[in-house]
Amino acid sequence: MKTKKPRATKLKLDDIPRVYTKARYKLLQIAKSSEYKKIVNQKGISTFSEEELTKIENKYKNGMRNADIENELKNKGWWGHLKPSTIKHYLKVFQLPRPTVPRKKTSTGAVSLYPSNFMRHLNLVRFALNVGRDAFEKIKEDLVLDTLSDLDLLEMNTDDSCYERFEDFFDCFWVGQMEIEDSFIAYA
């Protein structure tokens, strides 16, 4: 009986940058990296190649329906392993992009149209979960951190809720500085 070898360090969905972030945008280019290809070959992971992803994006320039996503997953052999409920969960936790045109009326009823790069996002999530934390962090560091400015890194690692009561970043910084100074004065 063949048993699966557990991953040394398990990666959680929260460890993968969410959709619509700068880090995620950089990571979508992961299939182009030589490290990605090397890991896929070494571990024998079933993933989409850059050529396959580009072909899918060109095929569905106007968006992907649920049926299109299902067909692409069946063609890759992922449909049995990846259930619709898993995809819904990934959508819920912002690991996959939401429909660009929700509930578009067609002759067969209402359908949602997902962005043409939906499969690229799904490929990234599945790759990250299959390789584990160490390998993914190495690739993430190579792809993302080398190309980001200090401001990008600050925005990437700061929860957006801290800006809600302020108009912009500098207003938030100024108020934060004033609060720090006030707290020092109180203890002086």
N, C-alpha and C positions, 0 to 999 in steps of 0.2 A: 504494500500500500504506500502510495506516494504522499508525503506530507509537505506542506508549504513551510519554508523556512521563514520565521518571523523577521521583520525588518529590525535592524539594530536600534534605530531611532525613528520613531513614528512621527510623521508630519501631520499636523492638523490643518483643517481648512482655514483657520484663522492665521496660519503662518504664510498663506499665499496672499499676495496683495489683491485687494478687491478690484472688481471691474471699475472702469472710469478713473483709475488713479494713474499717476505718471509712471510709477514703478510697474504697474500691470501693462501699460502701453509698451514699455521697453521689453518686458518679459514675453510679449506676444511674438517677438522675433526669435524665440528660443530654438525653433526648429532649424534655423539657419546656422546655429553655432556648431562648431566641430565637437565640443564637449557633449552636447545633446546626442549627436550621432554616435559618438563613442560609447556613451552610457547605454543607449538603446541597443547597440550591437552586443555589448558585454553582457547585459542583463536579459536580453531577449524580450524586451518589452514591446507590446504591440501599440505603436503610436502612428500618427500621420506624419509623413515626410513633408518638407517645405513644398515640394512639387505638388503633392496631393492637396495640401491646404490651399495653395494658389489656384489650382484647378477648380476646387469646390467654390472658392470665393468668386471666381470668374463666371462659373456656371449659375450662381445665385446672386448676381449683382443687385437685383431688386429686393432681395430678402429671402429668407428660408421659412417655409411653413413647417409645422410639426411633422408632416409626412415626409418632407425632404430630409429633415434631420434623421428621422427613423431609417429612411433608405440609405443614407450615407453611413449610418452606424451598422446597418445590416451588411453593407458592402465590405466594411472593415472587419466584421466579425465581432463587434462590440455589443450588439443588441441584446444578446443573451446575458451578458455580464452587467450591462448598464440598464437599469430599469427606469421607466418614466418617472417614478417617484424620486429616484436619485437625482435626475435632472431637475425636477421641481424643487428639491431641497437646495441644489446648487444655485438655482435662481433666487430662492428665498434668502440665502446668506450672501448674496452679491458676488458669487463666483462665476456666474454666467450673465451675459447681458440680457436685459429685458427686451420684449418685442419693441421694434421701432414703430410699427403700425399695429397697435392692438385692435383686434377684432375687425378686420377689414371685411366688408361684405363681398361675397363672390357668388357665383351661380350655384355652388354646392353648399353654401352657408357662410357663416362668419369664421374667419381664420386669423391667427396672429402671424405677423411677419417679423422674424428675428433678423438681426443684422447679418450680413454676408460673412462676417468673421466669427460667427457663433462657434463653428467647429474648431477654430483656432483657440478660442477660450477653453472649450471642453478638452481639447488635446493638452493644453497646458495644465489644467487641473488634474487630469488623469495621469499625466507624466509625473507631476510633482508628488502625488499620492503614492505612485508605484515605486519611485526611486528612494523616497525617504528624505529626512531632514538634511543630512550631511551633504549628499550629492546636490540636492536642490539649492541649498544655501550657497554652495560653491558657484553654481551657475548663476544664481541670482546676483551674487556679489560681482561676478565678472560682467554680466550684462547691464545691470542697473547702476551700481555705485560708481563705475568708472565714467559714466556719462552724465551724472547728475551734478548740479551746482549745489552749494551749501543751502540756498533757499529751497531748492527742490527737496533736499534731504530733510530740512526742517518741516516743510509742509507735509511730507510723506509720513513723518513720525509724530505728527501732532494731530490729536483728535479734533475734528472740525467743530465739535460742539463748543469749544472754548471761544470761538469767534462769533457765536450767535448773537451775543449782546452788544457787539461792537461793529462798526461800519467796515473796517478793514484791518489788516494785520498790524499796521503801524499804530492805529488807535488802540488795539489790544495790547501791544507792546508798551505803549506809553502808560496806559492805565495800570498794567501789571507792574511797571517800574514804580509808579506812584504808590501802589499798595505796598510794595516792598519797603520803600522809604518810610511810609507811614508806620509800618510795623516796627522798624528800627527806632523811630522817634519815640514810640510808645514804650520801648524797653530801655531807652537811654536815661 
